Amino acid sequence: MIIKCPICGGDVEVPDDALPGELIDHECGITLEVVNEGGSIKLRPLEGVREDWGE
Ligand SMILES: [Zn+2]
């Protein structure tokens, strides 16, 4: 299934059998966590984990 990225608004390909807690890296650089909200699969930015962009 395709779910919109909450950060960049782009499409995120989520496996149909994705389970809550699974992590998906999006092309915008964010890590998204699969969550089950009210019976439907949603994506939430994973907090506390930031890539080092080499500043
Ligand atoms: Zn994104």
mmCIF file of the protein (N, C-alpha, C, O) and its ligand, coordinates in Angstrom:
data_MODEL
# 
_entry.id   MODEL 
# 
loop_
_entity.id 
_entity.type 
_entity.pdbx_number_of_molecules 
1 polymer     1 
2 non-polymer 1 
# 
_entity_poly.entity_id                      1 
_entity_poly.type                           'polypeptide(L)' 
_entity_poly.nstd_linkage                   no 
_entity_poly.nstd_monomer                   no 
_entity_poly.pdbx_seq_one_letter_code       MIIKCPICGGDVEVPDDALPGELIDHECGITLEVVNEGGSIKLRPLEGVREDWGE 
_entity_poly.pdbx_seq_one_letter_code_can   MIIKCPICGGDVEVPDDALPGELIDHECGITLEVVNEGGSIKLRPLEGVREDWGE 
_entity_poly.pdbx_strand_id                 A 
# 
loop_
_entity_poly_seq.entity_id 
_entity_poly_seq.num 
_entity_poly_seq.mon_id 
_entity_poly_seq.hetero 
1 1  MET n 
1 2  ILE n 
1 3  ILE n 
1 4  LYS n 
1 5  CYS n 
1 6  PRO n 
1 7  ILE n 
1 8  CYS n 
1 9  GLY n 
1 10 GLY n 
1 11 ASP n 
1 12 VAL n 
1 13 GLU n 
1 14 VAL n 
1 15 PRO n 
1 16 ASP n 
1 17 ASP n 
1 18 ALA n 
1 19 LEU n 
1 20 PRO n 
1 21 GLY n 
1 22 GLU n 
1 23 LEU n 
1 24 ILE n 
1 25 ASP n 
1 26 HIS n 
1 27 GLU n 
1 28 CYS n 
1 29 GLY n 
1 30 ILE n 
1 31 THR n 
1 32 LEU n 
1 33 GLU n 
1 34 VAL n 
1 35 VAL n 
1 36 ASN n 
1 37 GLU n 
1 38 GLY n 
1 39 GLY n 
1 40 SER n 
1 41 ILE n 
1 42 LYS n 
1 43 LEU n 
1 44 ARG n 
1 45 PRO n 
1 46 LEU n 
1 47 GLU n 
1 48 GLY n 
1 49 VAL n 
1 50 ARG n 
1 51 GLU n 
1 52 ASP n 
1 53 TRP n 
1 54 GLY n 
1 55 GLU n 
# 
loop_
_struct_asym.id 
_struct_asym.entity_id 
A 1 
B 2 
# 
loop_
_chem_comp.id 
_chem_comp.type 
_chem_comp.mon_nstd_flag 
ALA 'L-peptide linking' y 
ARG 'L-peptide linking' y 
ASN 'L-peptide linking' y 
ASP 'L-peptide linking' y 
CYS 'L-peptide linking' y 
GLU 'L-peptide linking' y 
GLY 'peptide linking'   y 
HIS 'L-peptide linking' y 
ILE 'L-peptide linking' y 
LEU 'L-peptide linking' y 
LYS 'L-peptide linking' y 
MET 'L-peptide linking' y 
PRO 'L-peptide linking' y 
SER 'L-peptide linking' y 
THR 'L-peptide linking' y 
TRP 'L-peptide linking' y 
VAL 'L-peptide linking' y 
ZN  non-polymer         . 
# 
_pdbx_entity_nonpoly.entity_id   2 
_pdbx_entity_nonpoly.name        ? 
_pdbx_entity_nonpoly.comp_id     ZN 
# 
_pdbx_nonpoly_scheme.asym_id         B 
_pdbx_nonpoly_scheme.entity_id       2 
_pdbx_nonpoly_scheme.mon_id          ZN 
_pdbx_nonpoly_scheme.ndb_seq_num     1 
_pdbx_nonpoly_scheme.pdb_seq_num     101 
_pdbx_nonpoly_scheme.auth_seq_num    101 
_pdbx_nonpoly_scheme.pdb_mon_id      ZN 
_pdbx_nonpoly_scheme.auth_mon_id     ZN 
_pdbx_nonpoly_scheme.pdb_strand_id   A 
_pdbx_nonpoly_scheme.pdb_ins_code    . 
# 
loop_
_atom_site.group_PDB 
_atom_site.id 
_atom_site.type_symbol 
_atom_site.label_atom_id 
_atom_site.label_alt_id 
_atom_site.label_comp_id 
_atom_site.label_asym_id 
_atom_site.label_entity_id 
_atom_site.label_seq_id 
_atom_site.pdbx_PDB_ins_code 
_atom_site.Cartn_x 
_atom_site.Cartn_y 
_atom_site.Cartn_z 
_atom_site.occupancy 
_atom_site.B_iso_or_equiv 
_atom_site.pdbx_formal_charge 
_atom_site.auth_seq_id 
_atom_site.auth_comp_id 
_atom_site.auth_asym_id 
_atom_site.auth_atom_id 
_atom_site.pdbx_PDB_model_num 
ATOM   1   N  N  . MET A 1 1  ? 0.854  -1.197 0.000  1.00 0.00 ? 1   MET A N  1 
ATOM   2   C  CA . MET A 1 1  ? 0.000  0.000  0.000  1.00 0.00 ? 1   MET A CA 1 
ATOM   3   C  C  . MET A 1 1  ? 0.885  1.241  0.000  1.00 0.00 ? 1   MET A C  1 
ATOM   4   O  O  . MET A 1 1  ? 2.065  1.181  0.345  1.00 0.00 ? 1   MET A O  1 
ATOM   5   N  N  . ILE A 1 2  ? 0.293  2.366  -0.393 1.00 0.00 ? 2   ILE A N  1 
ATOM   6   C  CA . ILE A 1 2  ? 1.022  3.624  -0.406 1.00 0.00 ? 2   ILE A CA 1 
ATOM   7   C  C  . ILE A 1 2  ? 0.446  4.547  0.660  1.00 0.00 ? 2   ILE A C  1 
ATOM   8   O  O  . ILE A 1 2  ? -0.761 4.788  0.707  1.00 0.00 ? 2   ILE A O  1 
ATOM   9   N  N  . ILE A 1 3  ? 1.321  5.057  1.509  1.00 0.00 ? 3   ILE A N  1 
ATOM   10  C  CA . ILE A 1 3  ? 0.891  5.988  2.549  1.00 0.00 ? 3   ILE A CA 1 
ATOM   11  C  C  . ILE A 1 3  ? 1.723  7.261  2.413  1.00 0.00 ? 3   ILE A C  1 
ATOM   12  O  O  . ILE A 1 3  ? 2.914  7.208  2.106  1.00 0.00 ? 3   ILE A O  1 
ATOM   13  N  N  . LYS A 1 4  ? 1.088  8.384  2.641  1.00 0.00 ? 4   LYS A N  1 
ATOM   14  C  CA . LYS A 1 4  ? 1.801  9.651  2.534  1.00 0.00 ? 4   LYS A CA 1 
ATOM   15  C  C  . LYS A 1 4  ? 2.790  9.818  3.685  1.00 0.00 ? 4   LYS A C  1 
ATOM   16  O  O  . LYS A 1 4  ? 2.491  9.502  4.836  1.00 0.00 ? 4   LYS A O  1 
ATOM   17  N  N  . CYS A 1 5  ? 3.959  10.315 3.345  1.00 0.00 ? 5   CYS A N  1 
ATOM   18  C  CA . CYS A 1 5  ? 4.953  10.604 4.364  1.00 0.00 ? 5   CYS A CA 1 
ATOM   19  C  C  . CYS A 1 5  ? 4.504  11.833 5.161  1.00 0.00 ? 5   CYS A C  1 
ATOM   20  O  O  . CYS A 1 5  ? 4.194  12.869 4.574  1.00 0.00 ? 5   CYS A O  1 
ATOM   21  N  N  . PRO A 1 6  ? 4.466  11.725 6.490  1.00 0.00 ? 6   PRO A N  1 
ATOM   22  C  CA . PRO A 1 6  ? 4.013  12.857 7.307  1.00 0.00 ? 6   PRO A CA 1 
ATOM   23  C  C  . PRO A 1 6  ? 5.000  14.019 7.300  1.00 0.00 ? 6   PRO A C  1 
ATOM   24  O  O  . PRO A 1 6  ? 4.656  15.124 7.720  1.00 0.00 ? 6   PRO A O  1 
ATOM   25  N  N  . ILE A 1 7  ? 6.192  13.787 6.841  1.00 0.00 ? 7   ILE A N  1 
ATOM   26  C  CA . ILE A 1 7  ? 7.200  14.841 6.835  1.00 0.00 ? 7   ILE A CA 1 
ATOM   27  C  C  . ILE A 1 7  ? 7.230  15.582 5.508  1.00 0.00 ? 7   ILE A C  1 
ATOM   28  O  O  . ILE A 1 7  ? 7.117  16.808 5.478  1.00 0.00 ? 7   ILE A O  1 
ATOM   29  N  N  . CYS A 1 8  ? 7.380  14.858 4.424  1.00 0.00 ? 8   CYS A N  1 
ATOM   30  C  CA . CYS A 1 8  ? 7.559  15.500 3.125  1.00 0.00 ? 8   CYS A CA 1 
ATOM   31  C  C  . CYS A 1 8  ? 6.320  15.392 2.250  1.00 0.00 ? 8   CYS A C  1 
ATOM   32  O  O  . CYS A 1 8  ? 6.236  16.054 1.216  1.00 0.00 ? 8   CYS A O  1 
ATOM   33  N  N  . GLY A 1 9  ? 5.362  14.573 2.646  1.00 0.00 ? 9   GLY A N  1 
ATOM   34  C  CA . GLY A 1 9  ? 4.142  14.453 1.864  1.00 0.00 ? 9   GLY A CA 1 
ATOM   35  C  C  . GLY A 1 9  ? 4.272  13.534 0.660  1.00 0.00 ? 9   GLY A C  1 
ATOM   36  O  O  . GLY A 1 9  ? 3.330  13.367 -0.115 1.00 0.00 ? 9   GLY A O  1 
ATOM   37  N  N  . GLY A 1 10 ? 5.439  12.945 0.515  1.00 0.00 ? 10  GLY A N  1 
ATOM   38  C  CA . GLY A 1 10 ? 5.649  12.034 -0.612 1.00 0.00 ? 10  GLY A CA 1 
ATOM   39  C  C  . GLY A 1 10 ? 5.060  10.661 -0.338 1.00 0.00 ? 10  GLY A C  1 
ATOM   40  O  O  . GLY A 1 10 ? 4.645  10.350 0.779  1.00 0.00 ? 10  GLY A O  1 
ATOM   41  N  N  . ASP A 1 11 ? 5.036  9.857  -1.375 1.00 0.00 ? 11  ASP A N  1 
ATOM   42  C  CA . ASP A 1 11 ? 4.489  8.515  -1.228 1.00 0.00 ? 11  ASP A CA 1 
ATOM   43  C  C  . ASP A 1 11 ? 5.497  7.594  -0.554 1.00 0.00 ? 11  ASP A C  1 
ATOM   44  O  O  . ASP A 1 11 ? 6.689  7.631  -0.856 1.00 0.00 ? 11  ASP A O  1 
ATOM   45  N  N  . VAL A 1 12 ? 5.006  6.774  0.354  1.00 0.00 ? 12  VAL A N  1 
ATOM   46  C  CA . VAL A 1 12 ? 5.842  5.779  1.009  1.00 0.00 ? 12  VAL A CA 1 
ATOM   47  C  C  . VAL A 1 12 ? 5.250  4.418  0.711  1.00 0.00 ? 12  VAL A C  1 
ATOM   48  O  O  . VAL A 1 12 ? 4.066  4.179  0.949  1.00 0.00 ? 12  VAL A O  1 
ATOM   49  N  N  . GLU A 1 13 ? 6.072  3.533  0.195  1.00 0.00 ? 13  GLU A N  1 
ATOM   50  C  CA . GLU A 1 13 ? 5.602  2.182  -0.087 1.00 0.00 ? 13  GLU A CA 1 
ATOM   51  C  C  . GLU A 1 13 ? 5.684  1.355  1.178  1.00 0.00 ? 13  GLU A C  1 
ATOM   52  O  O  . GLU A 1 13 ? 6.770  1.124  1.709  1.00 0.00 ? 13  GLU A O  1 
ATOM   53  N  N  . VAL A 1 14 ? 4.551  0.917  1.655  1.00 0.00 ? 14  VAL A N  1 
ATOM   54  C  CA . VAL A 1 14 ? 4.499  0.108  2.864  1.00 0.00 ? 14  VAL A CA 1 
ATOM   55  C  C  . VAL A 1 14 ? 4.031  -1.294 2.487  1.00 0.00 ? 14  VAL A C  1 
ATOM   56  O  O  . VAL A 1 14 ? 2.988  -1.450 1.852  1.00 0.00 ? 14  VAL A O  1 
ATOM   57  N  N  . PRO A 1 15 ? 4.793  -2.310 2.872  1.00 0.00 ? 15  PRO A N  1 
ATOM   58  C  CA . PRO A 1 15 ? 4.354  -3.683 2.567  1.00 0.00 ? 15  PRO A CA 1 
ATOM   59  C  C  . PRO A 1 15 ? 2.976  -3.959 3.163  1.00 0.00 ? 15  PRO A C  1 
ATOM   60  O  O  . PRO A 1 15 ? 2.666  -3.512 4.268  1.00 0.00 ? 15  PRO A O  1 
ATOM   61  N  N  . ASP A 1 16 ? 2.159  -4.694 2.425  1.00 0.00 ? 16  ASP A N  1 
ATOM   62  C  CA . ASP A 1 16 ? 0.807  -4.967 2.897  1.00 0.00 ? 16  ASP A CA 1 
ATOM   63  C  C  . ASP A 1 16 ? 0.796  -5.726 4.215  1.00 0.00 ? 16  ASP A C  1 
ATOM   64  O  O  . ASP A 1 16 ? -0.172 -5.665 4.973  1.00 0.00 ? 16  ASP A O  1 
ATOM   65  N  N  . ASP A 1 17 ? 1.885  -6.442 4.480  1.00 0.00 ? 17  ASP A N  1 
ATOM   66  C  CA . ASP A 1 17 ? 1.929  -7.221 5.715  1.00 0.00 ? 17  ASP A CA 1 
ATOM   67  C  C  . ASP A 1 17 ? 2.763  -6.522 6.791  1.00 0.00 ? 17  ASP A C  1 
ATOM   68  O  O  . ASP A 1 17 ? 3.229  -7.156 7.737  1.00 0.00 ? 17  ASP A O  1 
ATOM   69  N  N  . ALA A 1 18 ? 2.943  -5.208 6.635  1.00 0.00 ? 18  ALA A N  1 
ATOM   70  C  CA . ALA A 1 18 ? 3.724  -4.462 7.623  1.00 0.00 ? 18  ALA A CA 1 
ATOM   71  C  C  . ALA A 1 18 ? 3.049  -4.526 8.989  1.00 0.00 ? 18  ALA A C  1 
ATOM   72  O  O  . ALA A 1 18 ? 1.826  -4.443 9.104  1.00 0.00 ? 18  ALA A O  1 
ATOM   73  N  N  . LEU A 1 19 ? 3.874  -4.675 10.015 1.00 0.00 ? 19  LEU A N  1 
ATOM   74  C  CA . LEU A 1 19 ? 3.345  -4.770 11.373 1.00 0.00 ? 19  LEU A CA 1 
ATOM   75  C  C  . LEU A 1 19 ? 3.701  -3.515 12.151 1.00 0.00 ? 19  LEU A C  1 
ATOM   76  O  O  . LEU A 1 19 ? 4.742  -2.908 11.902 1.00 0.00 ? 19  LEU A O  1 
ATOM   77  N  N  . PRO A 1 20 ? 2.846  -3.116 13.092 1.00 0.00 ? 20  PRO A N  1 
ATOM   78  C  CA . PRO A 1 20 ? 3.177  -1.965 13.947 1.00 0.00 ? 20  PRO A CA 1 
ATOM   79  C  C  . PRO A 1 20 ? 4.540  -2.156 14.596 1.00 0.00 ? 20  PRO A C  1 
ATOM   80  O  O  . PRO A 1 20 ? 4.859  -3.235 15.095 1.00 0.00 ? 20  PRO A O  1 
ATOM   81  N  N  . GLY A 1 21 ? 5.327  -1.107 14.582 1.00 0.00 ? 21  GLY A N  1 
ATOM   82  C  CA . GLY A 1 21 ? 6.662  -1.181 15.145 1.00 0.00 ? 21  GLY A CA 1 
ATOM   83  C  C  . GLY A 1 21 ? 7.731  -1.332 14.077 1.00 0.00 ? 21  GLY A C  1 
ATOM   84  O  O  . GLY A 1 21 ? 8.916  -1.127 14.339 1.00 0.00 ? 21  GLY A O  1 
ATOM   85  N  N  . GLU A 1 22 ? 7.312  -1.688 12.885 1.00 0.00 ? 22  GLU A N  1 
ATOM   86  C  CA . GLU A 1 22 ? 8.268  -1.822 11.802 1.00 0.00 ? 22  GLU A CA 1 
ATOM   87  C  C  . GLU A 1 22 ? 8.774  -0.449 11.375 1.00 0.00 ? 22  GLU A C  1 
ATOM   88  O  O  . GLU A 1 22 ? 8.033  0.534  11.411 1.00 0.00 ? 22  GLU A O  1 
ATOM   89  N  N  . LEU A 1 23 ? 10.024 -0.390 10.977 1.00 0.00 ? 23  LEU A N  1 
ATOM   90  C  CA . LEU A 1 23 ? 10.618 0.885  10.599 1.00 0.00 ? 23  LEU A CA 1 
ATOM   91  C  C  . LEU A 1 23 ? 10.867 0.926  9.099  1.00 0.00 ? 23  LEU A C  1 
ATOM   92  O  O  . LEU A 1 23 ? 11.321 -0.045 8.494  1.00 0.00 ? 23  LEU A O  1 
ATOM   93  N  N  . ILE A 1 24 ? 10.557 2.074  8.523  1.00 0.00 ? 24  ILE A N  1 
ATOM   94  C  CA . ILE A 1 24 ? 10.751 2.253  7.084  1.00 0.00 ? 24  ILE A CA 1 
ATOM   95  C  C  . ILE A 1 24 ? 11.513 3.560  6.863  1.00 0.00 ? 24  ILE A C  1 
ATOM   96  O  O  . ILE A 1 24 ? 11.117 4.620  7.349  1.00 0.00 ? 24  ILE A O  1 
ATOM   97  N  N  . ASP A 1 25 ? 12.598 3.459  6.131  1.00 0.00 ? 25  ASP A N  1 
ATOM   98  C  CA . ASP A 1 25 ? 13.354 4.664  5.797  1.00 0.00 ? 25  ASP A CA 1 
ATOM   99  C  C  . ASP A 1 25 ? 12.751 5.312  4.565  1.00 0.00 ? 25  ASP A C  1 
ATOM   100 O  O  . ASP A 1 25 ? 12.523 4.645  3.555  1.00 0.00 ? 25  ASP A O  1 
ATOM   101 N  N  . HIS A 1 26 ? 12.493 6.605  4.644  1.00 0.00 ? 26  HIS A N  1 
ATOM   102 C  CA . HIS A 1 26 ? 11.970 7.289  3.471  1.00 0.00 ? 26  HIS A CA 1 
ATOM   103 C  C  . HIS A 1 26 ? 13.070 8.072  2.790  1.00 0.00 ? 26  HIS A C  1 
ATOM   104 O  O  . HIS A 1 26 ? 14.099 8.395  3.383  1.00 0.00 ? 26  HIS A O  1 
ATOM   105 N  N  . GLU A 1 27 ? 12.816 8.370  1.512  1.00 0.00 ? 27  GLU A N  1 
ATOM   106 C  CA . GLU A 1 27 ? 13.844 9.021  0.704  1.00 0.00 ? 27  GLU A CA 1 
ATOM   107 C  C  . GLU A 1 27 ? 14.170 10.426 1.187  1.00 0.00 ? 27  GLU A C  1 
ATOM   108 O  O  . GLU A 1 27 ? 15.219 10.967 0.838  1.00 0.00 ? 27  GLU A O  1 
ATOM   109 N  N  . CYS A 1 28 ? 13.284 11.033 1.989  1.00 0.00 ? 28  CYS A N  1 
ATOM   110 C  CA . CYS A 1 28 ? 13.550 12.379 2.483  1.00 0.00 ? 28  CYS A CA 1 
ATOM   111 C  C  . CYS A 1 28 ? 14.511 12.339 3.670  1.00 0.00 ? 28  CYS A C  1 
ATOM   112 O  O  . CYS A 1 28 ? 14.939 13.383 4.162  1.00 0.00 ? 28  CYS A O  1 
ATOM   113 N  N  . GLY A 1 29 ? 14.849 11.128 4.129  1.00 0.00 ? 29  GLY A N  1 
ATOM   114 C  CA . GLY A 1 29 ? 15.842 11.006 5.181  1.00 0.00 ? 29  GLY A CA 1 
ATOM   115 C  C  . GLY A 1 29 ? 15.267 10.672 6.544  1.00 0.00 ? 29  GLY A C  1 
ATOM   116 O  O  . GLY A 1 29 ? 16.009 10.430 7.495  1.00 0.00 ? 29  GLY A O  1 
ATOM   117 N  N  . ILE A 1 30 ? 13.945 10.658 6.640  1.00 0.00 ? 30  ILE A N  1 
ATOM   118 C  CA . ILE A 1 30 ? 13.320 10.373 7.929  1.00 0.00 ? 30  ILE A CA 1 
ATOM   119 C  C  . ILE A 1 30 ? 13.103 8.862  8.072  1.00 0.00 ? 30  ILE A C  1 
ATOM   120 O  O  . ILE A 1 30 ? 12.920 8.145  7.088  1.00 0.00 ? 30  ILE A O  1 
ATOM   121 N  N  . THR A 1 31 ? 13.129 8.409  9.318  1.00 0.00 ? 31  THR A N  1 
ATOM   122 C  CA . THR A 1 31 ? 12.744 7.028  9.587  1.00 0.00 ? 31  THR A CA 1 
ATOM   123 C  C  . THR A 1 31 ? 11.322 7.027  10.114 1.00 0.00 ? 31  THR A C  1 
ATOM   124 O  O  . THR A 1 31 ? 11.009 7.726  11.078 1.00 0.00 ? 31  THR A O  1 
ATOM   125 N  N  . LEU A 1 32 ? 10.467 6.247  9.485  1.00 0.00 ? 32  LEU A N  1 
ATOM   126 C  CA . LEU A 1 32 ? 9.055  6.202  9.858  1.00 0.00 ? 32  LEU A CA 1 
ATOM   127 C  C  . LEU A 1 32 ? 8.741  4.897  10.564 1.00 0.00 ? 32  LEU A C  1 
ATOM   128 O  O  . LEU A 1 32 ? 9.228  3.830  10.192 1.00 0.00 ? 32  LEU A O  1 
ATOM   129 N  N  . GLU A 1 33 ? 7.911  5.012  11.595 1.00 0.00 ? 33  GLU A N  1 
ATOM   130 C  CA . GLU A 1 33 ? 7.480  3.823  12.325 1.00 0.00 ? 33  GLU A CA 1 
ATOM   131 C  C  . GLU A 1 33 ? 6.048  3.496  11.935 1.00 0.00 ? 33  GLU A C  1 
ATOM   132 O  O  . GLU A 1 33 ? 5.185  4.373  11.895 1.00 0.00 ? 33  GLU A O  1 
ATOM   133 N  N  . VAL A 1 34 ? 5.811  2.243  11.653 1.00 0.00 ? 34  VAL A N  1 
ATOM   134 C  CA . VAL A 1 34 ? 4.453  1.800  11.326 1.00 0.00 ? 34  VAL A CA 1 
ATOM   135 C  C  . VAL A 1 34 ? 3.658  1.701  12.620 1.00 0.00 ? 34  VAL A C  1 
ATOM   136 O  O  . VAL A 1 34 ? 4.076  1.042  13.572 1.00 0.00 ? 34  VAL A O  1 
ATOM   137 N  N  . VAL A 1 35 ? 2.509  2.364  12.641 1.00 0.00 ? 35  VAL A N  1 
ATOM   138 C  CA . VAL A 1 35 ? 1.643  2.297  13.813 1.00 0.00 ? 35  VAL A CA 1 
ATOM   139 C  C  . VAL A 1 35 ? 0.233  1.915  13.380 1.00 0.00 ? 35  VAL A C  1 
ATOM   140 O  O  . VAL A 1 35 ? -0.187 2.198  12.258 1.00 0.00 ? 35  VAL A O  1 
ATOM   141 N  N  . ASN A 1 36 ? -0.479 1.276  14.280 1.00 0.00 ? 36  ASN A N  1 
ATOM   142 C  CA . ASN A 1 36 ? -1.864 0.902  14.013 1.00 0.00 ? 36  ASN A CA 1 
ATOM   143 C  C  . ASN A 1 36 ? -2.766 1.827  14.819 1.00 0.00 ? 36  ASN A C  1 
ATOM   144 O  O  . ASN A 1 36 ? -2.830 1.755  16.046 1.00 0.00 ? 36  ASN A O  1 
ATOM   145 N  N  . GLU A 1 37 ? -3.457 2.695  14.094 1.00 0.00 ? 37  GLU A N  1 
ATOM   146 C  CA . GLU A 1 37 ? -4.316 3.669  14.765 1.00 0.00 ? 37  GLU A CA 1 
ATOM   147 C  C  . GLU A 1 37 ? -5.755 3.405  14.404 1.00 0.00 ? 37  GLU A C  1 
ATOM   148 O  O  . GLU A 1 37 ? -6.175 3.632  13.269 1.00 0.00 ? 37  GLU A O  1 
ATOM   149 N  N  . GLY A 1 38 ? -6.513 2.924  15.373 1.00 0.00 ? 38  GLY A N  1 
ATOM   150 C  CA . GLY A 1 38 ? -7.929 2.676  15.115 1.00 0.00 ? 38  GLY A CA 1 
ATOM   151 C  C  . GLY A 1 38 ? -8.166 1.653  14.026 1.00 0.00 ? 38  GLY A C  1 
ATOM   152 O  O  . GLY A 1 38 ? -9.169 1.711  13.315 1.00 0.00 ? 38  GLY A O  1 
ATOM   153 N  N  . GLY A 1 39 ? -7.247 0.721  13.897 1.00 0.00 ? 39  GLY A N  1 
ATOM   154 C  CA . GLY A 1 39 ? -7.440 -0.357 12.939 1.00 0.00 ? 39  GLY A CA 1 
ATOM   155 C  C  . GLY A 1 39 ? -6.851 -0.088 11.575 1.00 0.00 ? 39  GLY A C  1 
ATOM   156 O  O  . GLY A 1 39 ? -6.879 -0.959 10.706 1.00 0.00 ? 39  GLY A O  1 
ATOM   157 N  N  . SER A 1 40 ? -6.313 1.112  11.371 1.00 0.00 ? 40  SER A N  1 
ATOM   158 C  CA . SER A 1 40 ? -5.688 1.376  10.074 1.00 0.00 ? 40  SER A CA 1 
ATOM   159 C  C  . SER A 1 40 ? -4.216 1.693  10.267 1.00 0.00 ? 40  SER A C  1 
ATOM   160 O  O  . SER A 1 40 ? -3.811 2.272  11.275 1.00 0.00 ? 40  SER A O  1 
ATOM   161 N  N  . ILE A 1 41 ? -3.435 1.306  9.288  1.00 0.00 ? 41  ILE A N  1 
ATOM   162 C  CA . ILE A 1 41 ? -1.989 1.481  9.356  1.00 0.00 ? 41  ILE A CA 1 
ATOM   163 C  C  . ILE A 1 41 ? -1.622 2.925  9.044  1.00 0.00 ? 41  ILE A C  1 
ATOM   164 O  O  . ILE A 1 41 ? -2.079 3.499  8.056  1.00 0.00 ? 41  ILE A O  1 
ATOM   165 N  N  . LYS A 1 42 ? -0.798 3.495  9.892  1.00 0.00 ? 42  LYS A N  1 
ATOM   166 C  CA . LYS A 1 42 ? -0.319 4.855  9.655  1.00 0.00 ? 42  LYS A CA 1 
ATOM   167 C  C  . LYS A 1 42 ? 1.174  4.911  9.892  1.00 0.00 ? 42  LYS A C  1 
ATOM   168 O  O  . LYS A 1 42 ? 1.781  3.969  10.401 1.00 0.00 ? 42  LYS A O  1 
ATOM   169 N  N  . LEU A 1 43 ? 1.751  6.035  9.513  1.00 0.00 ? 43  LEU A N  1 
ATOM   170 C  CA . LEU A 1 43 ? 3.190  6.221  9.680  1.00 0.00 ? 43  LEU A CA 1 
ATOM   171 C  C  . LEU A 1 43 ? 3.442  7.389  10.614 1.00 0.00 ? 43  LEU A C  1 
ATOM   172 O  O  . LEU A 1 43 ? 2.760  8.412  10.572 1.00 0.00 ? 43  LEU A O  1 
ATOM   173 N  N  . ARG A 1 44 ? 4.449  7.201  11.460 1.00 0.00 ? 44  ARG A N  1 
ATOM   174 C  CA . ARG A 1 44 ? 4.802  8.250  12.410 1.00 0.00 ? 44  ARG A CA 1 
ATOM   175 C  C  . ARG A 1 44 ? 6.313  8.403  12.377 1.00 0.00 ? 44  ARG A C  1 
ATOM   176 O  O  . ARG A 1 44 ? 7.045  7.413  12.352 1.00 0.00 ? 44  ARG A O  1 
ATOM   177 N  N  . PRO A 1 45 ? 6.775  9.644  12.377 1.00 0.00 ? 45  PRO A N  1 
ATOM   178 C  CA . PRO A 1 45 ? 8.233  9.827  12.400 1.00 0.00 ? 45  PRO A CA 1 
ATOM   179 C  C  . PRO A 1 45 ? 8.821  9.237  13.671 1.00 0.00 ? 45  PRO A C  1 
ATOM   180 O  O  . PRO A 1 45 ? 8.309  9.457  14.769 1.00 0.00 ? 45  PRO A O  1 
ATOM   181 N  N  . LEU A 1 46 ? 9.893  8.492  13.509 1.00 0.00 ? 46  LEU A N  1 
ATOM   182 C  CA . LEU A 1 46 ? 10.556 7.902  14.658 1.00 0.00 ? 46  LEU A CA 1 
ATOM   183 C  C  . LEU A 1 46 ? 11.376 8.979  15.358 1.00 0.00 ? 46  LEU A C  1 
ATOM   184 O  O  . LEU A 1 46 ? 12.274 9.576  14.766 1.00 0.00 ? 46  LEU A O  1 
ATOM   185 N  N  . GLU A 1 47 ? 11.057 9.215  16.615 1.00 0.00 ? 47  GLU A N  1 
ATOM   186 C  CA . GLU A 1 47 ? 11.757 10.264 17.347 1.00 0.00 ? 47  GLU A CA 1 
ATOM   187 C  C  . GLU A 1 47 ? 12.968 9.706  18.062 1.00 0.00 ? 47  GLU A C  1 
ATOM   188 O  O  . GLU A 1 47 ? 13.011 8.534  18.436 1.00 0.00 ? 47  GLU A O  1 
ATOM   189 N  N  . GLY A 1 48 ? 13.931 10.554 18.240 1.00 0.00 ? 48  GLY A N  1 
ATOM   190 C  CA . GLY A 1 48 ? 15.101 10.152 19.010 1.00 0.00 ? 48  GLY A CA 1 
ATOM   191 C  C  . GLY A 1 48 ? 16.188 9.537  18.170 1.00 0.00 ? 48  GLY A C  1 
ATOM   192 O  O  . GLY A 1 48 ? 17.279 9.256  18.668 1.00 0.00 ? 48  GLY A O  1 
ATOM   193 N  N  . VAL A 1 49 ? 15.909 9.326  16.914 1.00 0.00 ? 49  VAL A N  1 
ATOM   194 C  CA . VAL A 1 49 ? 16.934 8.788  16.031 1.00 0.00 ? 49  VAL A CA 1 
ATOM   195 C  C  . VAL A 1 49 ? 17.143 9.766  14.891 1.00 0.00 ? 49  VAL A C  1 
ATOM   196 O  O  . VAL A 1 49 ? 16.260 9.971  14.058 1.00 0.00 ? 49  VAL A O  1 
ATOM   197 N  N  . ARG A 1 50 ? 18.287 10.349 14.866 1.00 0.00 ? 50  ARG A N  1 
ATOM   198 C  CA . ARG A 1 50 ? 18.584 11.298 13.786 1.00 0.00 ? 50  ARG A CA 1 
ATOM   199 C  C  . ARG A 1 50 ? 19.854 10.888 13.104 1.00 0.00 ? 50  ARG A C  1 
ATOM   200 O  O  . ARG A 1 50 ? 20.852 10.534 13.733 1.00 0.00 ? 50  ARG A O  1 
ATOM   201 N  N  . GLU A 1 51 ? 19.786 10.947 11.807 1.00 0.00 ? 51  GLU A N  1 
ATOM   202 C  CA . GLU A 1 51 ? 20.999 10.682 11.042 1.00 0.00 ? 51  GLU A CA 1 
ATOM   203 C  C  . GLU A 1 51 ? 21.968 11.829 11.246 1.00 0.00 ? 51  GLU A C  1 
ATOM   204 O  O  . GLU A 1 51 ? 21.577 12.987 11.397 1.00 0.00 ? 51  GLU A O  1 
ATOM   205 N  N  . ASP A 1 52 ? 23.235 11.477 11.247 1.00 0.00 ? 52  ASP A N  1 
ATOM   206 C  CA . ASP A 1 52 ? 24.270 12.512 11.289 1.00 0.00 ? 52  ASP A CA 1 
ATOM   207 C  C  . ASP A 1 52 ? 24.552 12.945 9.854  1.00 0.00 ? 52  ASP A C  1 
ATOM   208 O  O  . ASP A 1 52 ? 25.066 12.171 9.046  1.00 0.00 ? 52  ASP A O  1 
ATOM   209 N  N  . TRP A 1 53 ? 24.218 14.154 9.562  1.00 0.00 ? 53  TRP A N  1 
ATOM   210 C  CA . TRP A 1 53 ? 24.359 14.619 8.190  1.00 0.00 ? 53  TRP A CA 1 
ATOM   211 C  C  . TRP A 1 53 ? 25.758 15.138 7.894  1.00 0.00 ? 53  TRP A C  1 
ATOM   212 O  O  . TRP A 1 53 ? 26.014 15.679 6.818  1.00 0.00 ? 53  TRP A O  1 
ATOM   213 N  N  . GLY A 1 54 ? 26.662 14.972 8.857  1.00 0.00 ? 54  GLY A N  1 
ATOM   214 C  CA . GLY A 1 54 ? 28.041 15.326 8.616  1.00 0.00 ? 54  GLY A CA 1 
ATOM   215 C  C  . GLY A 1 54 ? 28.291 16.823 8.549  1.00 0.00 ? 54  GLY A C  1 
ATOM   216 O  O  . GLY A 1 54 ? 29.037 17.314 7.702  1.00 0.00 ? 54  GLY A O  1 
ATOM   217 N  N  . GLU A 1 55 ? 27.649 17.530 9.461  1.00 0.00 ? 55  GLU A N  1 
ATOM   218 C  CA . GLU A 1 55 ? 27.856 18.973 9.479  1.00 0.00 ? 55  GLU A CA 1 
ATOM   219 C  C  . GLU A 1 55 ? 29.221 19.335 9.970  1.00 0.00 ? 55  GLU A C  1 
ATOM   220 O  O  . GLU A 1 55 ? 29.557 20.517 10.046 1.00 0.00 ? 55  GLU A O  1 
HETATM 221 ZN ZN . ZN  B 2 .  ? 9.404  11.621 3.376  1.00 0.00 2 101 ZN  A ZN 1 
# 
